[in-house]
Amino acid sequence: MRQIARVADIRWYFILQAFGLALAAFGLVGFFLYLFGHNPIRAYLELFQGSLGSAYGRSEVLVRAIPLMLCAAATAIPARIGLLNVGAEGQLHVGALAATWGALTFSTLPAHTLIPLLVLLGILGGAVAALVPALLRTGFGANETITTLLLNYVIALIVEYMVRGPWKDPTAFNWPYTPEFSAAARLSFYGTTRIHAGLWFALIGLLLFYFVLRKTRVGYEIRVIGDNPEAARRAGIPIVRYILLTMCVGGAMAGLAGMAEVSAIQGRLRPGISAGFGYTGFLVSWLALHHPLGIVVMALLFGVVSVGGDMIQIGLNLPYATVNILMALIFFVVLGSGFLKKEARQPL
Protein backbone atom coordinates (compact mmCIF):
# COMPACT_ATOMS: atom_id res chain seq x y z
CA MET A 1 0.00 0.00 0.00
CA ARG A 2 2.84 2.38 0.79
CA GLN A 3 4.36 1.73 -2.64
CA ILE A 4 1.03 2.47 -4.36
CA ALA A 5 0.62 5.68 -2.35
CA ARG A 6 4.18 6.71 -3.20
CA VAL A 7 3.59 6.15 -6.92
CA ALA A 8 0.36 8.18 -6.75
CA ASP A 9 2.15 11.01 -4.94
CA ILE A 10 4.93 11.03 -7.55
CA ARG A 11 2.46 11.15 -10.41
CA TRP A 12 0.44 13.98 -8.91
CA TYR A 13 3.66 15.90 -8.26
CA PHE A 14 4.67 15.72 -11.90
CA ILE A 15 1.15 16.52 -13.18
CA LEU A 16 1.14 19.62 -10.97
CA GLN A 17 4.62 20.47 -12.22
CA ALA A 18 3.35 20.22 -15.81
CA PHE A 19 0.54 22.65 -14.99
CA GLY A 20 3.03 25.01 -13.35
CA LEU A 21 5.25 24.98 -16.42
CA ALA A 22 2.23 25.52 -18.64
CA LEU A 23 1.39 28.61 -16.58
CA ALA A 24 4.97 29.79 -17.11
CA ALA A 25 4.39 29.51 -20.87
CA PHE A 26 1.21 31.59 -20.51
CA GLY A 27 3.28 34.21 -18.70
CA LEU A 28 5.91 34.23 -21.44
CA VAL A 29 3.30 34.73 -24.17
CA GLY A 30 1.71 37.47 -22.06
CA PHE A 31 5.06 39.25 -21.88
CA PHE A 32 5.37 39.28 -25.67
CA LEU A 33 1.77 40.49 -26.01
CA TYR A 34 2.62 43.36 -23.68
CA LEU A 35 5.71 44.25 -25.71
CA PHE A 36 3.57 44.53 -28.84
CA GLY A 37 1.05 46.82 -27.20
CA HIS A 38 -1.67 44.34 -26.14
CA ASN A 39 -3.04 43.85 -22.65
CA PRO A 40 -2.20 40.20 -21.76
CA ILE A 41 -4.72 40.08 -18.90
CA ARG A 42 -7.51 41.18 -21.23
CA ALA A 43 -6.33 38.69 -23.85
CA TYR A 44 -6.51 35.78 -21.42
CA LEU A 45 -9.85 36.94 -20.03
CA GLU A 46 -11.21 36.99 -23.58
CA LEU A 47 -9.74 33.54 -24.19
CA PHE A 48 -11.32 31.89 -21.15
CA GLN A 49 -14.55 33.90 -21.32
CA GLY A 50 -14.98 32.96 -24.97
CA SER A 51 -14.53 29.25 -24.28
CA LEU A 52 -16.12 28.80 -20.83
CA GLY A 53 -18.40 31.82 -20.52
CA SER A 54 -21.33 30.37 -22.46
CA ALA A 55 -23.05 27.04 -23.03
CA TYR A 56 -22.03 27.16 -26.68
CA GLY A 57 -18.39 27.79 -25.81
CA ARG A 58 -18.32 24.93 -23.32
CA SER A 59 -19.86 22.55 -25.84
CA GLU A 60 -17.27 23.60 -28.44
CA VAL A 61 -14.50 22.85 -25.94
CA LEU A 62 -15.76 19.26 -25.81
CA VAL A 63 -15.99 19.12 -29.60
CA ARG A 64 -12.33 20.20 -29.91
CA ALA A 65 -11.27 17.84 -27.12
CA ILE A 66 -12.70 14.73 -28.81
CA PRO A 67 -10.07 14.38 -31.59
CA LEU A 68 -7.36 15.58 -29.19
CA MET A 69 -8.14 12.74 -26.76
CA LEU A 70 -8.14 10.14 -29.53
CA CYS A 71 -4.92 11.44 -31.12
CA ALA A 72 -3.27 11.69 -27.69
CA ALA A 73 -4.15 8.03 -27.11
CA ALA A 74 -2.51 7.25 -30.47
CA THR A 75 0.70 8.69 -29.01
CA ALA A 76 0.32 7.37 -25.47
CA ILE A 77 -0.26 3.68 -26.26
CA PRO A 78 2.98 3.13 -28.24
CA ALA A 79 4.82 5.41 -25.79
CA ARG A 80 4.24 2.87 -23.03
CA ILE A 81 6.86 0.63 -24.67
CA GLY A 82 9.14 3.52 -25.60
CA LEU A 83 7.93 4.26 -29.15
CA LEU A 84 7.42 7.79 -30.48
CA ASN A 85 4.39 7.86 -32.75
CA VAL A 86 4.30 11.29 -34.41
CA GLY A 87 1.95 10.02 -37.10
CA ALA A 88 -1.47 10.57 -35.53
CA GLU A 89 -2.15 13.36 -38.02
CA GLY A 90 -1.68 11.01 -40.97
CA GLN A 91 -3.45 8.13 -39.25
CA LEU A 92 -6.43 10.41 -38.62
CA HIS A 93 -6.56 11.24 -42.34
CA VAL A 94 -6.39 7.58 -43.38
CA GLY A 95 -9.27 6.83 -41.01
CA ALA A 96 -11.18 9.66 -42.64
CA LEU A 97 -10.31 8.34 -46.11
CA ALA A 98 -11.51 4.84 -45.26
CA ALA A 99 -14.73 6.13 -43.69
CA THR A 100 -15.35 8.36 -46.71
CA TRP A 101 -14.98 5.41 -49.06
CA GLY A 102 -17.52 3.49 -47.00
CA ALA A 103 -19.94 6.42 -46.85
CA LEU A 104 -19.80 7.01 -50.61
CA THR A 105 -19.85 3.33 -51.60
CA PHE A 106 -22.59 2.11 -49.25
CA SER A 107 -24.70 5.25 -49.05
CA THR A 108 -27.94 3.30 -49.44
CA LEU A 109 -27.45 1.26 -46.27
CA PRO A 110 -29.51 2.18 -43.19
CA ALA A 111 -27.82 4.08 -40.37
CA HIS A 112 -27.77 1.16 -37.91
CA THR A 113 -25.64 -0.79 -40.42
CA LEU A 114 -23.66 2.00 -42.04
CA ILE A 115 -22.41 3.78 -38.90
CA PRO A 116 -20.80 0.63 -37.38
CA LEU A 117 -19.25 -0.06 -40.79
CA LEU A 118 -17.75 3.43 -40.90
CA VAL A 119 -16.42 3.04 -37.36
CA LEU A 120 -14.77 -0.24 -38.36
CA LEU A 121 -13.31 1.31 -41.52
CA GLY A 122 -11.94 4.25 -39.56
CA ILE A 123 -10.29 1.93 -37.05
CA LEU A 124 -8.80 -0.27 -39.79
CA GLY A 125 -7.59 2.72 -41.79
CA GLY A 126 -5.73 4.21 -38.85
CA ALA A 127 -4.29 0.83 -37.87
CA VAL A 128 -2.96 0.19 -41.39
CA ALA A 129 -1.38 3.64 -41.49
CA ALA A 130 0.45 2.87 -38.23
CA LEU A 131 1.36 -0.66 -39.33
CA VAL A 132 3.61 0.65 -42.11
CA PRO A 133 6.13 2.44 -39.83
CA ALA A 134 5.82 -0.41 -37.30
CA LEU A 135 6.92 -2.91 -39.97
CA LEU A 136 9.74 -0.61 -41.02
CA ARG A 137 10.88 -0.47 -37.39
CA THR A 138 10.72 -4.22 -36.75
CA GLY A 139 11.95 -5.31 -40.18
CA PHE A 140 14.63 -2.74 -41.00
CA GLY A 141 15.27 -0.87 -37.76
CA ALA A 142 13.91 2.39 -39.20
CA ASN A 143 13.26 5.08 -36.61
CA GLU A 144 9.48 5.30 -36.11
CA THR A 145 9.68 8.99 -35.19
CA ILE A 146 10.97 9.86 -38.66
CA THR A 147 8.81 7.42 -40.62
CA THR A 148 5.55 8.39 -38.90
CA LEU A 149 6.32 12.09 -39.31
CA LEU A 150 7.15 11.81 -43.00
CA LEU A 151 4.15 9.60 -43.67
CA ASN A 152 1.90 12.43 -42.49
CA TYR A 153 2.85 14.49 -45.55
CA VAL A 154 2.42 11.58 -47.94
CA ILE A 155 -1.07 10.86 -46.62
CA ALA A 156 -2.05 14.55 -46.80
CA LEU A 157 -1.14 14.53 -50.50
CA ILE A 158 -3.21 11.37 -51.05
CA VAL A 159 -6.20 13.14 -49.49
CA GLU A 160 -5.60 16.12 -51.80
CA TYR A 161 -5.51 13.82 -54.81
CA MET A 162 -8.73 12.01 -53.89
CA VAL A 163 -10.79 15.14 -53.20
CA ARG A 164 -9.51 16.91 -56.33
CA GLY A 165 -9.76 13.82 -58.53
CA PRO A 166 -11.74 10.56 -58.19
CA TRP A 167 -13.99 11.66 -55.32
CA LYS A 168 -14.50 15.30 -56.28
CA ASP A 169 -18.07 16.54 -56.00
CA PRO A 170 -19.16 17.42 -59.57
CA THR A 171 -21.50 20.11 -58.21
CA ALA A 172 -18.82 21.79 -56.08
CA PHE A 173 -17.92 24.58 -58.55
CA ASN A 174 -14.29 23.42 -58.50
CA TRP A 175 -14.03 23.39 -54.70
CA PRO A 176 -11.96 20.35 -53.53
CA TYR A 177 -14.29 18.17 -51.52
CA THR A 178 -16.32 15.01 -51.91
CA PRO A 179 -20.09 14.75 -52.26
CA GLU A 180 -21.96 15.20 -49.01
CA PHE A 181 -22.56 12.06 -46.95
CA SER A 182 -26.06 10.63 -46.78
CA ALA A 183 -28.02 11.19 -43.58
CA ALA A 184 -27.46 7.54 -42.62
CA ALA A 185 -23.67 8.11 -42.63
CA ARG A 186 -23.80 11.06 -40.24
CA LEU A 187 -23.18 10.80 -36.51
CA SER A 188 -25.96 12.60 -34.66
CA PHE A 189 -25.38 15.58 -32.41
CA TYR A 190 -26.59 15.89 -28.83
CA GLY A 191 -29.26 18.55 -28.43
CA THR A 192 -28.46 21.82 -30.18
CA THR A 193 -24.69 21.36 -29.77
CA ARG A 194 -22.09 19.82 -32.06
CA ILE A 195 -21.10 17.25 -29.43
CA HIS A 196 -21.27 13.83 -31.08
CA ALA A 197 -20.72 10.13 -30.39
CA GLY A 198 -16.98 10.57 -30.89
CA LEU A 199 -16.92 11.68 -27.26
CA TRP A 200 -17.93 8.16 -26.21
CA PHE A 201 -15.34 6.67 -28.59
CA ALA A 202 -12.65 8.71 -26.83
CA LEU A 203 -13.75 8.09 -23.25
CA ILE A 204 -14.35 4.36 -23.73
CA GLY A 205 -11.05 4.01 -25.59
CA LEU A 206 -9.12 5.70 -22.78
CA LEU A 207 -10.94 3.61 -20.17
CA LEU A 208 -10.00 0.41 -22.00
CA PHE A 209 -6.42 1.68 -22.31
CA TYR A 210 -6.24 2.10 -18.54
CA PHE A 211 -7.94 -1.22 -17.81
CA VAL A 212 -5.69 -3.24 -20.13
CA LEU A 213 -2.50 -1.71 -18.76
CA ARG A 214 -3.51 -2.15 -15.12
CA LYS A 215 -5.51 -5.38 -15.09
CA THR A 216 -4.23 -7.70 -17.81
CA ARG A 217 -1.14 -9.70 -18.61
CA VAL A 218 -0.77 -7.82 -21.89
CA GLY A 219 -0.64 -4.55 -19.95
CA TYR A 220 1.92 -5.96 -17.52
CA GLU A 221 4.19 -7.08 -20.34
CA ILE A 222 3.83 -3.69 -22.06
CA ARG A 223 4.90 -1.96 -18.85
CA VAL A 224 7.86 -4.31 -18.49
CA ILE A 225 9.03 -3.52 -22.04
CA GLY A 226 8.68 0.20 -21.36
CA ASP A 227 10.62 0.01 -18.10
CA ASN A 228 13.41 -2.34 -19.22
CA PRO A 229 13.44 -3.70 -22.79
CA GLU A 230 16.47 -5.87 -22.16
CA ALA A 231 14.88 -7.54 -19.13
CA ALA A 232 11.71 -8.08 -21.16
CA ARG A 233 13.72 -9.70 -23.96
CA ARG A 234 15.48 -12.03 -21.50
CA ALA A 235 12.12 -12.94 -19.97
CA GLY A 236 10.87 -14.08 -23.37
CA ILE A 237 8.33 -11.28 -23.88
CA PRO A 238 7.70 -10.92 -27.67
CA ILE A 239 8.82 -7.31 -28.16
CA VAL A 240 8.28 -7.29 -31.93
CA ARG A 241 4.69 -8.42 -31.47
CA TYR A 242 4.06 -5.64 -28.97
CA ILE A 243 5.60 -3.02 -31.25
CA LEU A 244 3.15 -4.02 -33.97
CA LEU A 245 0.25 -4.26 -31.52
CA THR A 246 0.71 -0.91 -29.76
CA MET A 247 1.37 0.99 -32.99
CA CYS A 248 -1.72 -0.47 -34.66
CA VAL A 249 -3.96 0.13 -31.66
CA GLY A 250 -2.67 3.70 -31.39
CA GLY A 251 -3.24 4.25 -35.10
CA ALA A 252 -6.75 2.83 -34.76
CA MET A 253 -7.57 5.48 -32.16
CA ALA A 254 -6.41 8.26 -34.47
CA GLY A 255 -8.31 6.68 -37.37
CA LEU A 256 -11.44 6.74 -35.23
CA ALA A 257 -10.90 10.47 -34.73
CA GLY A 258 -10.78 10.90 -38.51
CA MET A 259 -13.96 8.92 -38.98
CA ALA A 260 -15.75 11.05 -36.37
CA GLU A 261 -14.57 14.30 -37.97
CA VAL A 262 -15.85 13.48 -41.46
CA SER A 263 -19.02 11.75 -40.29
CA ALA A 264 -20.07 14.25 -37.62
CA ILE A 265 -18.41 17.63 -38.10
CA GLN A 266 -17.66 17.89 -41.83
CA GLY A 267 -20.18 15.58 -43.46
CA ARG A 268 -17.73 15.07 -46.33
CA LEU A 269 -13.99 14.75 -46.89
CA ARG A 270 -12.02 17.88 -47.70
CA PRO A 271 -8.42 19.04 -47.27
CA GLY A 272 -7.64 20.35 -43.81
CA ILE A 273 -10.24 18.33 -41.91
CA SER A 274 -7.75 18.27 -39.06
CA ALA A 275 -6.72 21.53 -37.44
CA GLY A 276 -3.43 19.93 -36.41
CA PHE A 277 -5.23 17.52 -34.08
CA GLY A 278 -2.55 14.84 -34.50
CA TYR A 279 0.31 17.15 -33.57
CA THR A 280 -1.58 18.78 -30.71
CA GLY A 281 -2.60 15.33 -29.49
CA PHE A 282 1.09 14.42 -29.33
CA LEU A 283 1.62 17.43 -27.07
CA VAL A 284 -1.42 16.53 -24.95
CA SER A 285 -0.14 12.99 -24.42
CA TRP A 286 3.31 14.11 -23.30
CA LEU A 287 1.96 16.75 -20.95
CA ALA A 288 -0.34 14.10 -19.46
CA LEU A 289 2.62 11.70 -19.03
CA HIS A 290 0.67 9.27 -21.26
CA HIS A 291 -1.88 8.75 -18.48
CA PRO A 292 -5.52 8.28 -19.62
CA LEU A 293 -7.00 10.60 -16.98
CA GLY A 294 -4.31 13.19 -17.62
CA ILE A 295 -5.11 13.00 -21.34
CA VAL A 296 -8.74 13.91 -20.66
CA VAL A 297 -7.72 16.88 -18.50
CA MET A 298 -5.07 18.19 -20.90
CA ALA A 299 -7.32 17.71 -23.94
CA LEU A 300 -9.97 19.84 -22.26
CA LEU A 301 -7.36 22.49 -21.42
CA PHE A 302 -6.21 22.65 -25.02
CA GLY A 303 -9.84 22.67 -26.13
CA VAL A 304 -10.33 25.79 -24.00
CA VAL A 305 -7.25 27.42 -25.55
CA SER A 306 -8.32 26.49 -29.09
CA VAL A 307 -11.91 27.74 -28.77
CA GLY A 308 -10.81 30.85 -26.87
CA GLY A 309 -8.35 31.61 -29.66
CA ASP A 310 -11.28 32.24 -31.98
CA MET A 311 -12.57 34.87 -29.56
CA ILE A 312 -9.31 36.79 -29.16
CA GLN A 313 -9.17 37.05 -32.94
CA ILE A 314 -12.51 38.85 -32.84
CA GLY A 315 -12.21 40.75 -29.56
CA LEU A 316 -8.59 41.92 -29.73
CA ASN A 317 -7.82 41.63 -33.44
CA LEU A 318 -4.99 39.20 -32.66
CA PRO A 319 -4.04 36.54 -35.22
CA TYR A 320 -4.92 32.92 -34.43
CA ALA A 321 -1.17 32.26 -34.64
CA THR A 322 -1.07 33.62 -31.07
CA VAL A 323 -2.75 30.41 -29.90
CA ASN A 324 -0.34 28.24 -31.91
CA ILE A 325 2.59 30.11 -30.38
CA LEU A 326 1.14 29.55 -26.91
CA MET A 327 0.77 25.80 -27.51
CA ALA A 328 4.30 25.55 -28.89
CA LEU A 329 5.76 27.46 -25.96
CA ILE A 330 3.94 25.23 -23.48
CA PHE A 331 5.60 22.22 -25.07
CA PHE A 332 9.03 23.85 -25.29
CA VAL A 333 8.94 25.05 -21.68
CA VAL A 334 7.79 21.67 -20.35
CA LEU A 335 10.16 19.70 -22.56
CA GLY A 336 13.02 22.03 -21.67
CA SER A 337 12.49 21.34 -17.99
CA GLY A 338 13.71 17.77 -18.60
CA PHE A 339 11.14 16.14 -16.34
CA LEU A 340 9.17 14.56 -19.18
CA LYS A 341 12.13 12.57 -20.34
CA LYS A 342 12.67 11.15 -16.87
CA GLU A 343 9.12 10.63 -15.67
CA ALA A 344 6.93 9.85 -18.67
CA ARG A 345 7.26 6.13 -17.96
CA GLN A 346 6.08 6.27 -14.37
CA PRO A 347 3.56 3.44 -13.79
CA LEU A 348 -0.12 4.25 -14.30
N, C-alpha and C positions, 0 to 999 in steps of 0.2 A: 504493500500500500504506500509506503514511503517513497518507493521508486516511482510509482505512478504519479503521486503528488508532485514529486520533484520534476518529472517530465512536463507535467501540466504547467508548473510555475515557470519553467524555462521557456515553454512555447508562448505563454502569455507575455513574458518579458520581451521576447523578440517581436511579437505582434505589436505591442505598445511602442517598441523602438521604431518599427516601420512607420507607425502613425506619426511619431515625433519627427522622423526624417521627412515624411511627406509634408508636414506643417512647415518644416524648414524650407522646402521647395516652394511652398506657397509664399513664404516671406521673401524669397529671392525674386520670384516673379513680381511680387508687389513692389519691390525696390526698383526694378526696371520700369514698371508702369509709372512710378513716381518720377523717375528721371525724364520720362517722355511726356510729362505734363498731365498724367491721369491720376485720379484719386484711387489708390488701391483698395481702401476700405469700401468705397462705393462700388468698385468693380466686383468685389467678392460678395457684397450684399446683393447686388443684382444677380450674380451667379446663383447663389443659394435661394434667393427669393424666387427667381425664375423657375427653378427646378423643384423646390419644395413648398412654395407659397400658394399653390393651387392644386386642386384635384387633378387637373389635366397634366400639370408638370410632374406630379408624383407618379401618375400612370406612365408618362413617357420615360421616367427614370427606369421603371421596370422593363419597359420595351427595350431600352438600350442595354439594360443589364443582361437580358436573355442571351444574346449571342456572345456577350463577354464571358458569361459563366461557362457556356459550352466550349468556347475557344480556349479559355483558361484551363478547363479540364483536359483539352487536347494537349496542352503543354505539361500539366501536372502529372498525368498518368505515366508517360514515358520518363519524366524527371525522377520518378521514384526509383528507377534503376540506373539513374545517371545519364539519361539521354536528353539532348537538347532539341526538341521539336520546334523549329521556327516556322513550320509550314502550315499552321492552322489557317492562314489566309487562303492559301491555295486549296487546302482540303475543304474549306467552306465552299469555295467556288465549284469544286468537283461535285460536292453534294447537291449544290444548286443545279448544276448541269444535269445530273442524273435525275433529279426530281422534275426538272423541266421536260426532259425527254418523256418521262412517264405521264406527266400532265397533258402533253400535246398528243402523245400516241394513244392513250387510253381515256380520252376526254369524255367518252360516252358512258363510262362506268359510274355507278352510284357512289356517293360520298363515303358510305361505310366500307366500301371496297377500295376505292381510289386513294383515300387518305393513308390507310396503313401501307399501301403499296408505295406511295411517295416517301413515307417515313423509312421504309426498308431500302428504297433506292438511295435516299440521302445518306443513310448509314453505310451502305456498301460503297457508294462513291467516295466518301471521305476515307474509308478504310483502305480502298485500293490506292488512293493518292498517297497515303502514308506507307503503304506496303512497298512502294518503289524505293524510297530512300532506306527503308529497313532492310530490303534485300541487298542494296548496294553496301550497306554497313556490314551485314553478316557475310556477304559473299566476297567483297573486295576490300573491306576495311575503309570504305569511303566515310568521311566525316559527315554525320547526319545533320549537323548544324548548317553546313554549306549546301548540301544537296536539298534539304527541305526549303532553305531560303531561295535558292535559284529556281526550284520547281514552282514557287509562287508566281514568278514572272512568266514562265512557260504556260501555266494554266490560265493566267489572265489573258494571254494572247489567244488561247483556244476559245475562251468565252467571247472575246471580240470577234473572232472569225465566225462563230456560230450565230451570233446575233446580227451580224452584218451580212451573213451569207445564207446557209441552209435554213435557219430558223427565223429569218427576218420577217416581220409582220408586213405583208404587202400593202396594208392600208395605213402604214405608219408615216407616210410622207417623208421617207428617207431617214427617219429616226431609227437608231440601232436598238431595237428590242424585239422580242418575240410576240406572237399573238397573246392576247390576254387568256389566262387560265379560265376554264369553266368553273361555275359555282361549286361543283362537286369537288374540285381540286383545291379549294380555298379553306384554310384553317379559319374557324370562326373567332370573332373577337368577344371579349367579355363586356357586356353592357355597352356603354357609349365610348369605351376606351379602345386603344389599339393593343391591349394586352391579349395575348393569344396562347394557345396550348403549348407553344415552345417553352413557356415558363415551367410547365410540368416536366417537359423533357429534361430541362436543365436541373431542376431540383431532384427529380428521381435519379438522374444520372449521377449527380454528386453524392446522393445518399448511397447508391450502389457502390460507388467508388470507395466511400468510407467503410461500408460493410465488408466488402471483399478484402480490403487491406487489413482490417482489424480482426475479422472473424473466420477467415478461410486459410487453408494451406497455401493456396496460390498467393494470397496477400503476404503471408509470412515469407515465402520464398522471394517475392519481389523486394521486400524490405531487406532481406539478407543480401541480395545482389546489390542493392543500393548502398548498404553500409560497408560491405567488403566483398567485391567481386571475386577476388582470389579465393577467399574462404568458401564462397558459394560454389566456385568451380571445383574445389577439392571435395566438397560435400556431394558432388554429383548433380547439382541443380542445373537444368538445361538452360543456360544463359541465352543461347541463340533463339530458342523457342520463346523466351520471355521478351526478347528484343522485338521479335515479330508481333507478339501478342500485344504488348503495351503500345507500340506504335500504331497498330491497326485499330485498337480500341480508342486511342486518343484521336486518330483521324476520323473515326466514326462519329465521335462527339462533335467535331467541327463540321463534318458533313451534315449532321442533323441541324446545326445552326443555319447552314446554307439552305436546306430544305425549308426550314421555318421562315426564313427571310423571303424566299420567292413565293411561297404558298400563302403566307399571311400578310406580310407588309407590302411587297411589290406586286404580287399577282401576275408577274411575268418575269422573264430573265432579261436583264439589261446590264451593260457595263457599270461597274461601280456599285453593285448591290451591297458591298461591304464598305462601311466607312472606316476601314482599317481595323475591323473587329479582331482579326487574327493576331495582329501585332499588339494591339492593346490588351488582348486576352493573355498574351505572353507576359506582359508587364503585370497584369492582375495576378497571374499564377505565382510569379516570383515574389511579389509583395505579400502574398498570402502564405508564403513558404510551402506552396503546393498542398495546402490543407483545404479540404472541401468547405468547411465552415468559413474559413478565411476568404476563400474565393467568392462566396456569396456576399460577404461584407465589402470586399474590395471592388467587386463588380458593381454593387450599388453605389459606392463612392464615386467610381468613374462614370457611372450613369448620371449622377448628379452634376459632375463637372461637364460632361458632354452636353446635357440638356441646358444647363445654365450658360454654356458658351453661346448658344443661340440667342439668349437674352442680352448678353453683354454686347453682342454685335448690334442689336437694335438700340439698347438703352444708352450705350457709351460710344457707339460708332467705332468699336475695336474690331479688328479682323479676327476671324475664327482661329487663325494661326496662334493667337494668344493661348487658347486652350491646348493646342498641340504642343506648344512650348512648355506649358505647365506640366503636361503628362511626361514629356521627355525629361524635364528637370527632376521630377519626382523619381524617375528611374535612375538617372545619373547620380543623384544625391544618395539614394538608398544603396545602389550598387557600389558607389565610391566609398561607402562606410565599411565595406568588407564583410559585414555580418551575414549577408545572404550566402556568400560562398561557403561560410563555415557552418551555417545553421539550417540551410534549406533541407537537409536530410534528417532533421530531428524526427523521431517517431511520431506518428499521428496520435 
